[in-house]
Amino acid sequence: MIRRPPRSTPLYSSAASDVYKRQQARGMRFKSVVVGEGPARAELERRLPNTAFLGNLKGVDLSVAYANADIFLFPSTTETFGSTTLEAMASGLPVVVSNSSGSNSIVKHDQNGFIADPKDVEAFATYTGRLISDAPLRRRMAREGMRIAEEDFQYPKIFGDLAGFYTDLIVGDRISGELHDDWRG
């Protein structure tokens, strides 16, 4: 499954279609599905023949798409938090993502997925090919992704960590202010 960001870049479209073509050239058997909508759809449809384009999905429909996928390919360089990658991990998918903000802070390379240089299409193709051909690897990475999503990215933990950061900042400012006042005498 490929989840296309709303504002996909030419690099994203090229990476997705090049990975698709390389897998076909290697004789890999797979079905490509793209979820998402945006201005690059027509170009992607041209570049990715025999691909199912599902458009924007939400709620149960999006959950069904994740549940029917085996791999999540996301070569985006523009997502800031990585929420789509986190959705895929929580849904039990191993992921192949760009080494860019968002996804690279969530994915642990070779544990719950793979991180590739955004311009290295061969790395995306190699990692995706490994996941297509190695079911035990897919299952291992899927389990680890679900564990990471469940343990590290639940709202109580996220908000608790955030509150802790703010507390540290406030206390740190007070301490440094007191030290600064003492120094000036």
C-alpha positions as CSV (number, residue, x, y, z in Angstrom):
1,M,0.0,0.0,0.0
2,I,1.2,3.5,-0.8
3,R,-0.3,6.4,1.1
4,R,0.1,9.5,-0.9
5,P,0.4,12.8,1.0
6,P,-2.0,15.6,-0.1
7,R,0.8,17.6,-1.6
8,S,3.1,14.9,-3.2
9,T,6.2,16.1,-4.8
10,P,7.8,15.1,-8.1
11,L,10.4,13.1,-6.0
12,Y,7.6,11.2,-4.3
13,S,5.8,10.3,-7.5
14,S,9.0,9.3,-9.2
15,A,10.1,7.2,-6.2
16,A,6.8,5.4,-6.0
17,S,6.6,4.6,-9.7
18,D,10.3,3.6,-9.9
19,V,9.9,1.2,-7.0
20,Y,6.9,-0.3,-8.7
21,K,8.8,-0.7,-12.0
22,R,11.8,-2.2,-10.3
23,Q,9.7,-4.8,-8.5
24,Q,8.0,-5.8,-11.7
25,A,11.4,-6.1,-13.5
26,R,12.6,-8.4,-10.7
27,G,9.6,-10.6,-11.2
28,M,8.0,-9.8,-7.8
29,R,4.3,-10.6,-7.5
30,F,2.4,-7.8,-5.8
31,K,-0.6,-5.6,-6.0
32,S,-0.1,-1.9,-5.7
33,V,-2.7,0.2,-4.0
34,V,-2.6,4.0,-3.5
35,V,-4.6,5.7,-0.8
36,G,-4.9,9.5,-0.9
37,E,-5.8,12.3,-3.3
38,G,-4.1,15.3,-4.8
39,P,-2.8,17.1,-7.9
40,A,-0.3,14.3,-8.8
41,R,-3.0,11.6,-9.1
42,A,-3.2,11.7,-12.9
43,E,0.6,11.4,-13.2
44,L,0.7,8.5,-10.7
45,E,-2.1,6.7,-12.5
46,R,-0.1,7.0,-15.7
47,R,3.1,5.8,-14.1
48,L,1.5,3.0,-12.0
49,P,-0.6,0.9,-14.3
50,N,-2.6,-1.9,-12.7
51,T,-2.6,0.0,-9.5
52,A,-5.8,0.5,-7.5
53,F,-6.3,4.2,-6.7
54,L,-8.7,4.4,-3.7
55,G,-8.7,8.2,-3.2
56,N,-9.1,9.7,0.3
57,L,-10.2,7.2,2.9
58,K,-11.2,7.8,6.5
59,G,-12.4,5.8,9.4
60,V,-13.5,2.2,8.7
61,D,-12.6,2.5,5.0
62,L,-9.0,3.5,5.8
63,S,-8.8,0.8,8.5
64,V,-9.9,-1.8,5.9
65,A,-7.2,-0.6,3.4
66,Y,-4.5,-0.9,6.1
67,A,-5.9,-4.3,7.1
68,N,-5.7,-5.6,3.6
69,A,-2.1,-4.4,3.0
70,D,1.1,-6.3,3.7
71,I,3.6,-3.4,3.3
72,F,3.5,0.4,3.7
73,L,5.6,2.4,1.3
74,F,5.8,6.1,2.1
75,P,8.6,7.9,0.2
76,S,7.3,11.4,1.3
77,T,9.7,14.1,2.4
78,T,7.1,16.5,3.4
79,E,5.2,14.9,6.3
80,T,6.1,16.7,9.6
81,F,4.9,14.3,12.3
82,G,4.7,10.9,10.6
83,S,1.0,10.3,11.4
84,T,0.4,8.1,8.3
85,T,3.5,6.0,9.1
86,L,2.2,5.7,12.7
87,E,-1.2,4.6,11.4
88,A,0.4,1.9,9.3
89,M,2.6,0.7,12.2
90,A,-0.4,0.6,14.5
91,S,-2.3,-1.4,11.8
92,G,0.5,-4.1,11.8
93,L,2.4,-3.1,8.6
94,P,6.1,-3.0,8.2
95,V,7.1,0.3,6.7
96,V,9.5,1.7,4.1
97,V,9.9,5.4,4.5
98,S,12.1,8.4,3.6
99,N,14.9,9.6,5.9
100,S,13.2,12.9,6.5
101,S,11.3,14.6,9.3
102,G,8.3,12.7,10.7
103,S,8.7,9.1,9.7
104,N,12.4,8.8,10.5
105,S,11.7,9.7,14.1
106,I,9.2,6.9,14.4
107,V,10.8,4.1,12.4
108,K,13.7,2.1,13.8
109,H,15.6,0.9,10.8
110,D,15.7,-2.9,10.4
111,Q,13.4,-3.3,13.4
112,N,9.9,-2.2,12.4
113,G,10.7,-1.1,8.9
114,F,13.3,0.5,6.7
115,I,14.5,4.1,6.2
116,A,15.9,5.1,2.8
117,D,17.5,8.2,1.5
118,P,14.8,10.2,-0.3
119,K,16.8,10.2,-3.5
120,D,17.9,6.6,-3.4
121,V,15.2,4.8,-5.3
122,E,17.3,1.6,-5.4
123,A,17.2,1.5,-1.6
124,F,13.4,1.9,-1.5
125,A,13.1,-0.9,-4.1
126,T,15.5,-3.2,-2.3
127,Y,13.8,-2.7,1.1
128,T,10.3,-3.2,-0.5
129,G,11.5,-6.3,-2.3
130,R,12.9,-7.8,0.9
131,L,9.5,-7.3,2.5
132,I,7.6,-8.7,-0.5
133,S,9.7,-11.8,-0.6
134,D,10.2,-12.5,3.2
135,A,7.0,-13.2,5.1
136,P,8.8,-13.9,8.4
137,L,10.6,-10.5,8.2
138,R,7.3,-8.8,7.4
139,R,5.7,-10.4,10.5
140,R,8.6,-9.6,12.8
141,M,8.7,-5.9,11.7
142,A,4.9,-5.7,11.9
143,R,4.9,-6.9,15.5
144,E,7.6,-4.5,16.4
145,G,5.8,-1.6,14.7
146,M,2.6,-2.4,16.6
147,R,4.6,-2.5,19.9
148,I,6.3,0.9,19.2
149,A,3.0,2.5,18.2
150,E,1.2,1.1,21.3
151,E,3.9,1.8,23.9
152,D,5.5,5.0,22.6
153,F,2.7,6.9,20.9
154,Q,-0.4,6.7,23.1
155,Y,-1.9,10.1,24.0
156,P,-1.4,9.8,27.8
157,K,2.3,9.1,27.2
158,I,2.7,11.9,24.5
159,F,0.9,14.5,26.7
160,G,2.7,13.3,29.8
161,D,6.1,13.7,28.1
162,L,5.0,17.1,26.7
163,A,4.0,18.3,30.2
164,G,7.3,17.0,31.5
165,F,9.2,19.0,28.9
166,Y,7.3,22.2,29.8
167,T,7.9,21.6,33.5
168,D,11.6,21.2,32.8
169,L,11.6,24.4,30.8
170,I,9.8,26.4,33.5
171,V,11.8,25.0,36.3
172,G,15.0,25.4,34.3
173,D,14.1,29.0,33.5
174,R,13.4,29.7,37.2
175,I,16.7,28.1,38.3
176,S,18.7,29.9,35.6
177,G,17.0,33.2,36.5
178,E,17.8,32.7,40.2
179,L,21.4,31.9,39.3
180,H,21.5,34.9,37.0
181,D,20.1,37.2,39.8
182,D,22.5,35.8,42.4
183,W,25.4,36.4,40.0
184,R,24.5,40.1,39.5
185,G,24.2,40.5,43.2
